[in-house]
Amino acid sequence: MIKRTILFCFVAVCLIHMSVLAQLAKPVFSSMDVFELEWVSSPQISPDGSMIVYERRGFDIMKDRKTSRLWLMSADGQTHYKLTEQDVNESNPSWSPDGSRIAFTSTTENGSEIYLYWLEHNRLARLTQLERSPSNLSWSPDGTQLAFSMLVPEKAPMLVSAPSRPKGAEWADHPRVTTRLKHESDGSGYIEPGYHHYFVIPAEGGTARQITQGNHMHRDEPVWTQEGDALIFSSNLNEEWEYDFRNSEIYKVSIADGEVTALTDRNGPDESPALSPDGEQILYVGFDDKVQTYQVSKVYVMDADGSNKREVPVELDRSISNPVWSADGRGFYFQYDDKGNTKIGFASLNGNMSEVTGNLGGTSIGRPYGGGSYSVSENGNIVFTHTTPYHPSELAMVKRGSEAALLTHLNQDLLDYRQLGEVEEIWYKSSVDDRDIQGWMVKPPSFDPSKKYPLLVENHGGPISNYGDRFSPEMQLLAADGYVVFYPNPRGSTSYGEEFGNLLYHNYPGDDYHDVMNGVDAMIEQGFIAEDSLFVTGGSAGGIMSAWIIGKNNRFRAAAVVKPVMNWISKTLTADNYYGYANSRFPGQPWENIETYMKLSPVSLVGNIETPTLVMVGTADLRTPLSEAKQLYHALKIRQVETALVEIPGSYHNISNRPSQLITKIDHILAWFDKYRE
């Protein structure tokens, strides 16, 4: 008996040893692995719940671009194939009401067009030949028409008429004259003059007819009335809509004559209308604008004619989005973030709610932000984008009374053969007011708790946003280089309620600095952090926090400040969203309160910085313009502090939008940190 026990123990030890060796034999996640990642986006389940269409997204290593192809899967997972034979980007899938057809948009040589796919006959047809690219497809209830939004261009303003140039003369281009409040947008640059309007087109093809008119924007997805005689949508049709940019209402427009009726009227956003199955009620989300940094969106219901408005009393101090009616009209599904995790909930019209499932997201390929989407069939089956810290979004389904089940494993062929850093949640107290602060750590692959590791702090952007327990190739690449990566959600982060998110009101950067530094101390208390080997980075608001931190203390060996704001006065008046900061973020306009704007600007602290600092920005960044990063770099050069400026050619604010840019961002940060790492 003793011999048998000894033999059993020996075999068990051998198996454990072999398992450890097998794990160690796997390579760590590396930069070129980024090109192999795939993820699910925009899943749509058919009305009867039998089929699912989704965007299968990935990267083209030769073109260095994201790709999107539509795939079709049966709800039982037995059938799975590419929808069409086209090898071009496809997106925005939408089921016809009877589930027999799928409308979608696809790229052509002249932009996007609307296509239709017939499931029974396996036939594909292009429906449109439009002047501009369509978006936000919506089926009429009887399946005979499609509505969509599209830009109707206008001529740019001109102040003078140029003289006629001689034939064959090579003159300079005419000046570009701008008179609009919103004239550029980060990610796309100069905005073509014109207004987005709604159109309808027969579902069998034909002439697209413009429904809305006027100098207003109609961008959101429209909802058809049950009779198919009108569209319900969210917009701002007020006379001063450009300057009243935080406001929106729910409207109805007649298909026959374009007559518009306002269904809501209050100071604040009203959006995401959803018509009940019987056509009698409309759900929508919004809030009464108190002009503050962060406000929680609530859900409301009204009769279809705009009467009998009332808040649905969901006891949830979280922003509600994407409401979808249940088939029986007794309640609705919705999406919300809670403590860094995106969830789907269900509520009755009297406000009783329950959590349906969590781990929604994984579509933000880069850092662990929220996002994702879901779709509900008539029988209550839900498909959604599912993520964990160990894989980007996969297609998942949850049925009533059941746990969520994965339907795809797009990254199994890659990530099952890589060592990933273990992600662990951490809570700690803020020294400011004893609040509970949440964060996460990513341990290096083959982590040994008896060793001491350098700590790399990664601050999130926003700041009105959140990190969470979601897959992040950037975090994994940092951890793979031997760092313990710490990413916190300090005050001002969403998913902890309105009061917590609004703590930065007229005080940013502020006590969020202490929340981050308290997290650093909590990490050191874990026992495996080398206290004298600290590094800090972050992009956008995370770049602001990183610059603020090294202006407040010299505890870090090196910093990488990515796409920061250094001067709130210059940022507020030069960024693409220059008009959106006064009062809600800072008191008054910059010229009305210069002292406060400058006091909260990291440039006010550059005289204190001794930390070797890498500064990084995209050359086409319109949100935190190149001049902001240069202010930090130039100040440090003048002061002879070790620094380098890294400019990513052609990159907008999303500096990691292209896979090679994500890789070069992380490579430069690690190269800089490794210079100062023992």
N, C-alpha and C positions, 0 to 999 in steps of 0.2 A: 504493500500500500504506500509505504514511504517512497520507494523507488518510482512508483507511478506518479506520485505528487511531484517529486523532483523533476521527472521527465516532462510533466505538464507545465511546470513553471519555466523549464528551459525552453520548451517550444513557444510559450507565450512571450518570453523575453526576445526570442529570435524573431517572432512575428512583429513585435513592436519595433525592434531594431531595423528590420527590413522595411517597415512602413516609413520610419524616419529617413532611412537611406533613399527610399523612393521619392519622398518629398524633397529631400535635398538634391536629388538628381535633376529635378525640374529647374529650368532656368527661371530667373525672375522676370517680371513684366518689364519689357524694354521699349524704347522709343519707337522702333519700327513696328512693334505690335499694334500701335495705334491704328495703322492703316488696315489692319485685319478686323477691327471691331465692327460689329453690326448691331442695329437696334431697331425696335418696333416703334412706329409712330402712327397716330390717327387711326386706331382700329375702329371699324364700324361693323356691328353685327346686323344681320338681315332681320327684317321685322318678325319672322317666325322663329328666329334664333338658331337656324340650322347652319348658316354660313357666315364667315367673317372675312372681310377684306381689310387689308392694312398696308401701310407704307413700310417697306423693308429698306432701311437706310444704311448707308455705309460710306466708304471713302474710295475714290478712284486714285490709285497711287501714281498713275501717269499724268492725270490732269490736276492732281492735288485739290480735288473738290469733293464735296458731299454728293452722294447719289441717292435717288429715291425711285424704287420700283414697286408697283402694286402686286401683292400676292393674295391668293384666295385660299382659305382653309375651311374645312368642315368643322362644326362645333365639337365633334367627337375626336378631332385631331387625326382622323384616318386619311383625309385627302388634303394635300397641300401642294400648290403649284403656282407658278407665275401667271398673272392674269392675262397678259398679252405677250406677243412676240416682239414688241417694241423694245429697243435698247436705248431709251431716252428717259429723262426724269418724268415720273408720274406722281400725282398727289391729289389731295382733296377728294377722296372717294365718297360717294353718297348713294345709298340704296334707293331705288324707286319704292313707292308705298306698297306695291305688291311683291317686292323682292325679286322681280324678274330681270331687272337691269341695274347697272352701276354706272353712274355718271362720274366723270373725273376730269381733271385738267392734265395736259401733257405738253411738254415743250416741243416746239417746232422750229424751223429755221427763222421764223418771224415772231417768236414769243410763244406764250402758252395759248392753247385752244381747248375747247370742251369736246370730250369724246364720250361715246356711249358704248357699253358692252352688254350684249344679250347673253345671259347664262345658258338658256336652253339651247340656243343655236351656236354658241361659241363664236359669235360674230362681233366685230368691232367697227365703229364708224366715227368719223370726225364730223361733228355737228356745226362747227363755226369756222368763220374766217374773219376774225375781229381785228379792229384797229389797235387795240391794246389788250393786255392779258387780263382774263377774267379771274374772279375769286369768289369765295363764299357761295357755292352752289346750293340751291334749295329747290326741292321738288314740290309741285302743286299736289294737293291731296288726291286728285284723280289720276296723277301720273302723266298728264298730257303736256305740262309745261315745266320749264326750269327757269328759276330766277337767279340772277347773279349780280355782282358789283363790278364796275369797270370805270377806269378813268376816262373822262371826256376832256380832251386837252383844249387849252385856250392859248391864244397868242400871248407871248410875253410882252410886258409894257415897254414902250420906247419913248424916250424923251425928245429925240431928234430924228430926222430922216437923213441918213447918210447920203452924201453926193454920189452920183454914179461913177463907178470906177471905169477907167479905160479898158477896152477889150483886151483880155489877156493879162491885165495887171494883177499882181499878187499882193493885195492889201491885207492888213491885219483883220482878224475877225471883229465883228461889231461888238460893242460892250454888252454885257448882260445886266439888265436893269431889274431890280427887285423892289417890290412895294408891299409884299406880304409879310405878316408876322412870322409864320412858319414857312420857311423857304428852303430848308435843308434838313436832312435826317441822317444821323449816323447809321452806317450800314449800306446806304444807297446814295448819299451825296446830295447834290442839288435836286430839288423836287420839281418835276416837270409841271409847269402851270396848268391848272385845270381842276376839275372837281369829280369825285367819284359819284356815280349814279347807279340806280338799279335798272336792270333790263330784264325782260322775259323773252324766252325763245321757245318755239314748239319742241317737244321732246323728240320729235322725229326729224329735227333740223328745219331750217328756214331763216327768216329774217329776225334779228334781235331788235326788240322795240324798247326804247328808253321810257321808263315810267316816271322817274323823278326829274325835277328841274331845279334851276336856281344855283346860286353861288354858295352851296353848302356841301359838306362831305357825307356820303352814304357808304360807309365801309363795312359795317358789321353784317353778319349773315342774317338775311331776312327770314321771317316766319310767315307762312301762308295762313290766312284764315281758313276755317273749315269749309266755307263755301267756295274758296278759291278765287274770290273777287277782290282781295286786298292783301297787301304785305304789311306785317308788323315788324318794326325795326327800332333800333336805338341810334340816336344822333343828337346833334344840337343845331336846331334850325333857328335859334334866336338871332336877332339882328347883329348883336355884338359877339357872335359865337367864337371868333378867333381869340378874343380876350377873356371870354367866359369859358376857358378851356377845361375847367374841372367839372363843368355841368353837362348833363345830357338828359334827354327825355325819351319816353317810349311813344312812338308815332304809328299811325296807320295810313297807308296810301292806297287809294283806289287803283286797281289795275286798268279800269276802263278809261278814266279821265285824269288820273294823277292827283286828285284832290287829297290833301294831307290833313289828318286830324291828330291833334296832340292828345295822348291818353294820360300823361302825367305832367305835373307842373310844380317843381320844387327846386330849391337851390341845392344841387348835389347830383351825383351821377345816378341815372336809372338805366340799366343795361341788361343784357342776356334774357330777353323775353322768351317765355316758353308757353305755348298754348295748350290748355288741358285737352284730353282726348275727346270730350264732348263739345269743345269749342266755346265753352261758356266763361272760362277764367284764364287769366294770364299771370304766370309767375314772373318775377323779375328781381334783380338784386341792386343794391345801392345804399346810400346813406344821406342824411341831412348834413351838408357840408359845414363843419365847424371851423374850417380853415386852420388845420393843424397838420403836423408832420405825418401822422398815421391815423387812419380811421378804419374800423372794421366794417366790411360790407355785410348787410343783413338781407334777408329775403322777404319779399312782399307779394301779395296777391291782390288782384282786382278783377272786376267783371270785364268782359271782353270789350265793353264800350267805354272803359276807363272809370266807371263808378265803383263805389264800395271798396276803396283802397284800404288795406290794413296790413300791418306787419305780421308775419307768421312768427309766433313767440318761441323760436328755437333757443333753448338755453345753451348757447355756445358762444363763448367770447373768442371767436375766430372768424376770419373772413370767409364767407360762403361764395362759391362760384359755380358756374355751369349747372344750373338746376335742370333736371329732366323729370317730367311727370311719370308716375307709374301708370300702367295700362288701365287700371281701374279708376284713376283720377282721385284716389283717396290720399295720396301723398306724393313725395318727390325724392329723387336722389340728388346728391350734390357733392361737390369736391371742397376740401379744406385742408390746410396745413396745421398740424398739431405737434409741437415740440420737435420740429425738424423732420417730421414724417408726413407725407401727403396721403390723405385718406378719402374714402368714399363713405358718405353717410346717407341715411334715409330718415325722413321726417314726415309725420302726418301734418295736416293743415292746422291742427291744434298745437303743434310745436313739439310733440313727443318725438325724440330722435334716438337713433341707434347707429353705431358704427357698423358698416357693412364689411369693409376690408381696408387694409393699409398697404404701404409700400408702393404707392402709385408714383410713377416718375421714371427717371433714368434716361430721359430724352435730351438732357443737357450734357452733351459730351464734352467734358473739360473738367469743371469743378462740380461739387455735389449740391447743386441747386435743385429747387423743386421743378414742377412742370408735369407733363404727362397728360393723358386724357382717357376717357372711358366712353362706352356706348351700351345702351340697354335695349334688349329686345322686348316684344310684347309679352313673353312669358316670364319676364323678370331676370333672365340671364344677363350677366354683365361681363363684357370683355374690357380689359384695361391694360395699360403699359405698366409692367411690374418690374421693380428693381430691388436690389440689395447692394450693400457695399462691394459685392463680389461679381456683379454682372450688370451691364446696362440694360435698358428696357427690353423685356421679353413680353410676348403675348400671353396673357393669363385670363382665366374665366372664373367667376364665382357664381354659383347657383344658390338659390334660397336654401338656407340651413346648412350650407356646405362651406368648407374651407376653399380658398383660392387655389387653383391648380394651373401650373404652367402648361401652355400648349406648344410653345416653341423653345428651342435651346440653340439659338443662333450662334452663341459664342462658346458652346461646349467644346468645339474642336480646337479652340485656342486656349481659353482660360482654364480648362481642366488640366492643361499641360504647362501651367505657369505657377510659380510661387507668388502669391499675393500677400501683401501686408495685412495682418489682422487688424480690423477696425473695432474699437472699443469705446463705448460711451463713458463720459465722465461728468459728474455734477460737482459743483463747488459753490462757496459763498462769496458774494461780492463784499469787499471791505467798505463800500460806500453806504449800503443800506441793508446788508445781510440778505439780499435777494439770492435765490437759487439761480445759478447760471449753468447752462448746458454746453458741453463741447464734446468733441470726439478726438481720439488719437488713432493714428495709423502706425503700427509697429513695423519695423523692417522685417522682411522675410528672414526666416531662421532666427527670430528674436530670442535672445538669451537674457532673462531677467537679472542674472548675476553680473552682467556687464553694464557699463555706463555709455549712453548714447547721446549724441548731439540732438538738441531740440530745435525743430523748425516750426515756427508759428506761421500759419496761413490765415490771413484775415479776409472775410468775405466782403463782397461789394454790396452796393445798394445805397445807403446802409439798410434801407427798408426792404429786407430780403432775409433769407435764411439758408444756412447749410444744413445737411442732415445725413442720415445713414443711407446714402445713395452712392452708386458707383461713380468713381472719379479717376480717370486715367492719370490726371495730373498729380493727385495725391499719391497714387501708387508708384509713379515714377520718382517722386521725391523720396518716398520711403525705401524704394529699391536701392537708392544711393547710400543707405545706411543711417538715415535720419528717423527719429520718432517725430511724426508730423502731428501737430496739434491745431485743430480748427474749432474755434468757439463761436457761439451765438450770443454776443454781448447785448446789453440793452439797446433797443432800437430794432432788434431783429423781429421779424414776423413769426407767427405761430405760437406766441405766448400771450396773446391778448392785446387789446387796444392800449391799455395803460402802459404796458411794458414797451410796446412799439413806439409810443409817443413820448418816451422819456428823453428823446433827442430834440424835442421841440425847442427851437431857439437856443440849443445848447449842443451843437455838433461841430467838431468832435468835443466830447465832454466826458462824462463819467464812464462811457463805454471803454475809455482808455484803461481805467482801473479794473474793469471787468476782465479785460484781456490779460493785464499783468497779474491779477489774482489767479487767472488760469495758468499762467506760466509757473507761479509758485506752487499751485496744486499739482502740476505735472512734476516738478522737482521733488515734491514730497512722495511721489510714487517710488522713488528709490533707484531708478535706472536712468536718470537724466544727469549728464555731466553739467553741473551748475555753471561752469565757466565756458560752456560751448553752446551758446544760444544764437539763433538766427531768426530773422523775421522777414516776411514778405506778404504780398497781397496786391490785388488789382482793383482799380477804380476806388470805391470807398475803402477797400482793403489797402490800396496804395496810400490813401489819405491817412488811415490809421497807422500804417507802417512808418510814414514820414513823421507823424505826430509822436509815435513811440520813441523814435531815435532822437527827436527833439526834446523829449522829456527825461530820457535816461540814457546811460551808456553801458547797459548790461549786455548788449548784443555784439557778437564778434563782427557781424556783417548784416547788411540789409539789402533787399531788392524791392525798390519802390516802383510799382508797375502802374502806368496810366493814372497818375495821381491828379488831384486838384491841390495846387499849392497856394493859390490866391483866389479867394471867393469873389473878389471884385472882378478880376479879369475873367475868371471862369464863367461867372454869371452873365457877363455881357458878350461872351464870344462863343459859347457852346450852342449846339443845335436846339437845346431846350432852355435857352437863356431866359425866357420869360416866366419860368415855372418855379422859381425859388423864393421870391419875396413873400413874406408873411407866413406861408406855410412852413418854410424851413428857417428863414431868418426874418427878423422884424424889419419891415420896410424894404425899399429898393436900396442898392448899394450906395448911391449918392445921398440917400437919406439917413444912412446909419453906417458910415465908413468905419467908425471905431469898432463896432461889433463884428462886422464882416472881416476886418483885419485881425481882430483878436482870435477869431476862430479859424484863421488861415494858417496852415502849417509853415508858410514862408516866414511867419513871425518868430518861429523857433529855430531857423536854420543857423543862427549864431551859436546855438548850443551843440550842434551835431558834431560828433567826433567819430561816428561809426562809418567804416568803409561802406559806400552805398552805390549799388548799381541802379540806374534809372532806365526804365524801359517804356516805350510808347509806340503806337502805330502811327505811321506818317499821315494816314487819312482819318485819324481819330477826330470826330466832331463833337463827341460828348465830353471828353477831357482833352482839349486840344493840345497839340504838340508843344505849344508855348508854355503850358503848365509844367510839363516835365523838364523843359529847358530851364525854367526858373530855378528848379532844385539843382540841376546839374551845374549851371553857371555859378550859382551861389557857392556850391561846394568847391568848384575849381578855384574861385576867387579866394576861398578860405584855405585852399590847399589840403582839403580832406580827400582821401582816396575815393575816386568815383569813376564811373564810366557811363556813357549814354549809349543805349542800344535802341535803334529805330528800326521797326519792322516795316519794310517797304509795302505800301499799298494797304496796310491793315487798318481797319476801322477800330472802334472801341472794343469789339469782340476780337481781341488780339489772337485768340486761338481758333478762329472760325475755320481756317484751312488746316488740315492735319499737319503739314510741315511747319506751320506757324505755332501750333501747340507744342510740337517737338522742340523747335528752336527756342521758344519761351523757356521751357523747363531746362533745356541744355545750358542756356546762358545763366539762369539763376544758380544752377548747381555748380557750374564752372566758377562763378564768382564766390560762392560760399566755400567751395573746396580750397580756394586760395587762402582762406583764413581759418581753416579747420585743422585741428591737430590730428 
